[in-house]
């Protein structure tokens, strides 16, 4: 084991089905959302996270964070803080490359940017395809093209066979989208990464993924998005009461709930203390009464439902 690992917190793992070996993903990972842009801050945060015990790092071609993350992970390996084998790195295929002939080149480009020989997990970022070479966010409806799910997934399977990644999966797929994929897949997706938090609990999707051997990974586990109104998790008085009863923070209650649902999750923080607090969730439990209260939280999606006709079926009216 690499030097300094003994002082780190040992994070539980889950076996990923349909991977090239018995691949295990740490249940908590460190995210790198689009504002993860300062290389210096990124490098310091990643190295600190590794010292604390984080091993799963989640990025995407569209985030603009692959370069900084790759530099940070290389420095950590050079310092002897961690080996490549101890890391679990996830990246994602953007919609402009969500075409059968562009999948493998896109993954190779991500690997070059990340300075890695392989990924542990490669995901289709959205069940959408758009004009190649025309990056925009938010996605422009006029740029959308038909999504060839069968052709794209065959190329994802080829990435696995070539050893470019150890597992493949999807992100932002509803039950209906997963059913469509499973009907054409030779190798089932190992993961579906979606928004999931106490205000968007995804019960139907959780049940479907469990029944079909797909691991769920939650993004936005602490319900960010203050620009869209109050944070319905971190500003919830009922959750504050639960947290106080356990001597924990609302964030810790939120992450503990996810852990007890059997899902994995990626949280993002540059703050050394919050990074550490996010790991302090494995030696206590929520009560039955806690769960009953949490079940009563009003549910709504953080990512707003699309209003344009071309995107009306993106979420398939799923709760």
C-alpha positions as CSV (number, residue, x, y, z in Angstrom):
1,X,0.0,0.0,0.0
2,X,1.2,3.5,-0.8
3,X,2.9,5.6,1.9
4,X,0.6,7.7,4.2
5,X,-2.4,5.6,3.5
6,X,-2.4,4.2,7.0
7,X,-3.5,7.6,8.4
8,X,-6.4,7.9,6.0
9,X,-10.0,6.9,6.7
10,X,-10.9,3.6,5.0
11,X,-13.9,4.1,2.8
12,X,-16.3,1.2,2.2
13,X,-16.6,-0.1,-1.4
14,X,-19.1,-1.7,-3.6
15,X,-18.4,-4.3,-6.3
16,X,-19.3,-3.0,-9.8
17,X,-21.1,-5.7,-11.8
18,X,-20.2,-6.1,-15.5
19,X,-16.7,-4.8,-15.1
20,X,-13.5,-6.5,-16.5
21,X,-12.6,-7.8,-13.0
22,X,-14.0,-7.6,-9.5
23,X,-13.8,-3.8,-9.6
24,X,-14.7,-2.1,-6.4
25,X,-15.9,1.6,-6.3
26,X,-15.5,3.6,-3.0
27,X,-19.0,4.6,-1.9
28,X,-18.0,8.2,-1.5
29,X,-16.1,10.1,-4.2
30,X,-14.9,13.6,-4.8
31,X,-16.7,15.5,-7.6
32,X,-15.3,18.1,-10.0
33,X,-18.2,20.2,-11.2
34,X,-17.8,22.9,-13.9
35,X,-16.5,25.5,-11.5
36,X,-13.6,23.3,-10.6
37,X,-11.2,25.4,-12.8
38,X,-8.3,26.7,-10.8
39,X,-5.4,24.3,-11.3
40,X,-3.7,25.4,-8.1
41,X,-6.8,25.0,-5.9
42,X,-7.6,21.7,-7.7
43,X,-4.2,20.2,-7.1
44,X,-4.2,21.2,-3.4
45,X,-7.7,19.9,-2.9
46,X,-7.1,16.6,-4.6
47,X,-3.8,15.9,-2.7
48,X,-5.5,16.8,0.6
49,X,-8.5,14.5,-0.3
50,X,-6.1,11.7,-1.0
51,X,-4.3,12.2,2.4
52,X,-7.7,12.0,4.1
53,X,-8.7,8.7,2.4
54,X,-10.5,9.7,-0.8
55,X,-9.8,7.4,-3.7
56,X,-12.7,8.0,-6.2
57,X,-12.4,11.1,-8.3
58,X,-15.2,12.0,-10.7
59,X,-14.8,14.3,-13.7
60,X,-16.2,14.7,-17.3
61,X,-15.0,16.1,-20.6
62,X,-17.6,18.8,-20.4
63,X,-16.5,20.0,-16.9
64,X,-13.1,21.4,-18.0
65,X,-11.5,19.8,-15.0
66,X,-9.8,16.8,-16.6
67,X,-6.5,18.6,-17.1
68,X,-6.3,19.9,-13.5
69,X,-7.4,16.6,-12.1
70,X,-4.9,14.7,-14.1
71,X,-2.0,16.9,-13.0
72,X,-3.1,16.6,-9.3
73,X,-3.3,12.8,-9.5
74,X,0.1,12.6,-11.2
75,X,1.7,14.7,-8.5
76,X,0.0,12.6,-5.8
77,X,1.4,9.4,-7.4
78,X,4.8,11.0,-7.8
79,X,4.8,11.9,-4.1
80,X,4.0,8.4,-3.1
81,X,0.7,9.3,-1.6
82,X,-1.2,6.7,-3.7
83,X,-0.7,4.2,-6.5
84,X,-2.8,4.1,-9.7
85,X,-4.2,0.8,-8.6
86,X,-5.6,2.4,-5.4
87,X,-7.4,5.2,-7.4
88,X,-10.8,5.0,-9.0
89,X,-11.3,7.6,-11.8
90,X,-14.5,8.3,-13.6
91,X,-15.1,10.5,-16.7
92,X,-17.9,11.0,-19.1
93,X,-18.7,11.2,-22.8
94,X,-20.2,14.5,-23.8
95,X,-23.2,14.8,-26.1
96,X,-21.1,16.2,-29.0
97,X,-19.2,12.9,-29.1
98,X,-22.3,10.8,-28.3
99,X,-22.0,9.1,-31.8
100,X,-20.8,5.6,-32.5
101,X,-17.6,6.6,-34.4
102,X,-16.6,9.3,-31.9
103,X,-16.8,7.3,-28.6
104,X,-13.3,5.7,-28.7
105,X,-11.5,8.9,-29.9
106,X,-13.3,10.9,-27.1
107,X,-12.2,8.4,-24.4
108,X,-8.6,8.4,-25.8
109,X,-8.6,12.2,-25.6
110,X,-9.8,12.1,-22.0
111,X,-7.1,9.6,-21.1
112,X,-4.4,11.8,-22.6
113,X,-5.7,14.9,-20.8
114,X,-5.9,12.9,-17.5
115,X,-2.4,11.4,-18.0
116,X,-3.8,7.9,-17.5
117,X,-3.6,4.7,-19.4
118,X,-7.1,3.6,-18.5
119,X,-10.2,4.8,-16.7
120,X,-12.0,2.8,-14.0
121,X,-15.4,4.0,-15.2
122,X,-16.6,5.7,-18.4
123,X,-20.1,7.1,-18.6
124,X,-22.5,8.4,-21.3
125,X,-23.1,11.8,-19.8
126,X,-26.6,12.3,-21.1
127,X,-29.1,10.2,-23.2
128,X,-28.8,12.9,-25.9
129,X,-26.6,13.5,-29.0
130,X,-25.8,16.8,-30.6
131,X,-23.8,18.3,-33.5
132,X,-20.2,17.1,-33.3
133,X,-17.7,19.8,-32.6
134,X,-20.3,22.3,-31.5
135,X,-19.9,22.5,-27.7
136,X,-22.4,24.5,-25.7
137,X,-23.9,24.4,-22.3
138,X,-26.7,24.4,-21.7
139,X,-27.3,22.2,-24.7
140,X,-29.0,24.0,-27.5
141,X,-32.1,22.2,-28.7
142,X,-31.5,23.2,-32.3
143,X,-28.2,21.2,-32.2
144,X,-29.8,17.9,-31.1
145,X,-29.6,14.9,-33.3
146,X,-31.1,11.4,-32.9
147,X,-29.4,9.4,-30.2
148,X,-28.2,6.0,-31.6
149,X,-28.3,4.2,-28.3
150,X,-27.4,0.8,-29.8
151,X,-24.5,2.1,-31.9
152,X,-23.1,4.2,-29.1
153,X,-23.3,1.4,-26.5
154,X,-21.6,-1.0,-28.9
155,X,-18.7,1.5,-29.0
156,X,-18.7,1.8,-25.2
157,X,-18.5,-2.0,-25.0
158,X,-15.5,-1.8,-27.4
159,X,-13.8,0.6,-25.0
160,X,-14.1,-2.0,-22.3
161,X,-12.8,-4.8,-24.6
162,X,-9.8,-2.6,-25.6
163,X,-8.9,-2.0,-22.0
164,X,-9.4,1.7,-22.2
165,X,-11.8,1.5,-19.2
166,X,-12.5,-1.2,-16.6
167,X,-16.3,-0.5,-16.5
168,X,-18.9,1.4,-18.5
169,X,-22.1,3.0,-17.6
170,X,-24.5,6.0,-18.0
171,X,-25.6,9.2,-16.4
172,X,-29.0,10.9,-16.2
173,X,-30.9,7.9,-17.5
174,X,-34.5,7.3,-16.4
175,X,-36.0,3.9,-16.0
176,X,-37.4,4.0,-19.5
177,X,-34.0,5.0,-20.9
178,X,-32.3,2.2,-19.1
179,X,-35.0,-0.3,-20.3
180,X,-34.2,0.8,-23.9
181,X,-30.5,0.4,-23.3
182,X,-30.8,-3.0,-21.7
183,X,-32.8,-4.2,-24.7
184,X,-29.8,-3.7,-27.0
185,X,-26.8,-4.1,-24.6
186,X,-24.5,-7.1,-24.7
187,X,-22.8,-5.9,-21.6
188,X,-25.0,-4.2,-19.0
189,X,-24.1,-0.8,-17.7
190,X,-22.4,-1.0,-14.3
191,X,-23.5,2.4,-13.1
192,X,-26.2,5.1,-13.6
193,X,-25.1,8.4,-12.1
194,X,-28.0,10.7,-11.4
195,X,-29.2,13.5,-9.2
196,X,-30.2,12.0,-5.9
197,X,-30.6,13.7,-2.5
198,X,-33.1,13.9,0.3
199,X,-35.3,16.2,-1.8
200,X,-35.1,14.0,-4.9
201,X,-34.9,10.4,-3.6
202,X,-35.4,8.5,-6.8
203,X,-37.2,5.6,-5.2
204,X,-38.5,4.1,-8.5
205,X,-35.1,4.4,-10.2
206,X,-33.4,2.9,-7.1
207,X,-35.7,-0.1,-7.2
208,X,-35.1,-0.6,-10.9
209,X,-31.3,-0.4,-10.7
210,X,-31.2,-2.8,-7.8
211,X,-33.4,-5.3,-9.6
212,X,-31.1,-5.1,-12.7
213,X,-27.7,-5.1,-11.0
214,X,-26.9,-1.5,-11.8
215,X,-25.1,0.6,-9.1
216,X,-26.6,4.1,-8.6
217,X,-24.2,7.0,-8.0
218,X,-25.7,10.2,-6.6
219,X,-24.5,13.6,-7.8
220,X,-25.7,16.8,-6.0
221,X,-26.1,14.8,-2.8
222,X,-26.3,17.9,-0.7
223,X,-28.7,19.7,-3.0
224,X,-26.8,22.7,-4.3
225,X,-28.4,25.3,-6.6
226,X,-29.1,28.3,-4.4
227,X,-29.5,30.4,-7.5
228,X,-32.8,28.5,-8.1
229,X,-34.1,29.2,-4.6
230,X,-33.6,27.8,-1.1
231,X,-31.5,24.7,-0.6
232,X,-34.3,22.2,0.3
233,X,-31.8,19.9,2.1
234,X,-29.2,22.1,3.8
235,X,-31.9,24.7,4.9
236,X,-34.4,22.1,6.1
237,X,-35.4,22.6,9.8
238,X,-36.5,19.0,10.2
239,X,-33.2,17.7,9.0
240,X,-31.5,20.2,11.3
241,X,-33.3,18.5,14.2
242,X,-32.2,15.1,13.1
243,X,-28.7,16.3,12.8
244,X,-28.6,17.8,16.3
245,X,-30.0,14.7,17.8
246,X,-27.1,12.7,16.4
247,X,-24.5,15.4,17.1
248,X,-23.9,15.6,13.3
249,X,-24.3,18.1,10.5
250,X,-27.2,18.1,8.0
251,X,-24.6,17.2,5.3
252,X,-23.6,14.1,7.3
253,X,-27.2,13.1,7.8
254,X,-27.8,13.5,4.0
255,X,-24.7,11.4,3.1
256,X,-25.5,8.8,5.8
257,X,-29.0,8.4,4.3
258,X,-27.5,7.8,0.8
259,X,-25.2,5.2,2.3
260,X,-28.0,3.4,4.0
261,X,-29.8,3.2,0.6
262,X,-26.9,1.3,-0.8
263,X,-25.9,3.8,-3.4
264,X,-22.6,5.5,-4.0
265,X,-22.2,9.3,-4.2
266,X,-19.8,12.1,-5.2
267,X,-19.6,15.2,-3.1
268,X,-17.5,18.2,-3.8
269,X,-15.7,20.5,-1.3
270,X,-12.4,22.3,-1.4
271,X,-12.6,22.9,2.4
272,X,-10.3,20.6,4.4
273,X,-12.7,20.3,7.4
274,X,-15.8,19.7,5.2
275,X,-13.9,17.0,3.3
276,X,-13.2,15.3,6.5
277,X,-16.7,15.7,7.9
278,X,-18.1,14.0,4.8
279,X,-16.2,10.9,5.7
280,X,-17.5,10.8,9.2
281,X,-20.7,8.9,8.3
282,X,-19.8,5.2,8.7
283,X,-19.9,4.6,12.4
284,X,-23.4,5.6,13.3
285,X,-27.0,5.0,11.9
286,X,-30.2,6.9,11.3
287,X,-33.2,5.6,13.3
288,X,-36.5,4.3,12.0
289,X,-38.1,7.5,13.0
290,X,-35.5,9.5,11.2
291,X,-36.3,7.6,8.0
292,X,-40.0,8.2,8.5
293,X,-39.4,11.9,8.7
294,X,-37.1,11.9,5.7
295,X,-39.8,10.1,3.7
296,X,-42.1,13.1,4.1
297,X,-39.7,15.6,2.5
298,X,-41.3,17.2,-0.6
299,X,-39.8,15.9,-3.8
300,X,-38.7,17.9,-6.8
301,X,-35.8,17.8,-9.2
302,X,-32.9,20.2,-8.8
303,X,-32.2,20.1,-12.5
304,X,-35.4,21.7,-13.9
305,X,-37.5,19.7,-16.3
306,X,-37.1,20.9,-19.9
307,X,-39.8,23.1,-21.3
308,X,-39.1,22.8,-25.0
309,X,-41.1,20.0,-26.9
310,X,-37.9,18.4,-28.2
311,X,-36.8,17.6,-24.6
312,X,-40.1,16.7,-23.0
313,X,-39.3,13.0,-22.7
314,X,-35.8,13.5,-21.1
315,X,-37.0,12.6,-17.6
316,X,-40.0,10.5,-18.7
317,X,-42.1,12.1,-15.8
318,X,-40.2,10.0,-13.4
319,X,-40.2,10.4,-9.6
